[in-house]
């Protein structure tokens, strides 16, 4: 077999590629360095971390922060709440988005342009926080999980991606299913859903990550501490600098409490990020295909 000829680049191409790779490398470092620092700092002894910074001496490392985090009841309750909220929100959001995008992908759908314009307007204009809170309150959804699951379940941008993906599917599939006697509902659930696995994986990943990282709606609508997600617990540790009761109750000195609280921040960040890091590799094979087809075609 003949060896493939190497592509020759001009001097201008090399300069542009060099600049691009340099910018990309700096961007990767700007993300990787803080992550590495947080992970290493979570294992560090708080006294050594505050006095000397990071140390690669094993003697200066400890699992005390993770022990305190994992033994705390509020952390586990928030973790479970976040997982259940994210899972339920993902199912609701993906189903609503797919159902809305399917008719809008059909050119013969009456009123298709009108609905598209209405949806697009909502991307740029909203009612605002106070009217939204009044509406949620009048619906008796305050201090219930529905207040954070229902209002944001439909995302117009995700709908546009799903609609574009539908349009990339050959119309012959619908004709074949119609010959077999399938109606629109049967065609949607038995034909379209299996074909749309890549875009479903993308929408599911975005919905799960969005809800997992969300805390503002829960902070406004959920007053019961038992319903609050992990991000609100994390916010109290990171922003308000108030670790949950019991996490540092055995520390007597105020200075020591401050050191432990600083270490707990890093350990909590690592624990709260683990589900996303574990989940992403399983969706990666669908992610590239789904996002490219849904964004470019149509």
Buried (B, 14 or more C-beta within 10 A) or exposed (E): EEEEEEEEEEEEEEEEEEEEEEEEEEEEEEEEEEEEEBBBBBBBBBBBBBEEEEBEEEEBBBEBBBEBBEEBEBBBBBBEBBBEBBBBBBBBBBBBBBEBBBBBBBEEEEEBEEBBEEBEEEEEEEEEEEEBBEEBEEEEBBEBBBBBBBBBBBBBEBBBBBBBBBBBBEEEEBEEBEEEEBEBEEBBEEBBBEBBEBBBBBBBBBBBBBBBBBBEBBBBBBEEEEBBBBBBBBBBBBEEEEBBEEBBEEBEEEEBBBBBBBBBBBBBBBBBBEBBEEBEEEBEEBBEBBBEBBEEEB
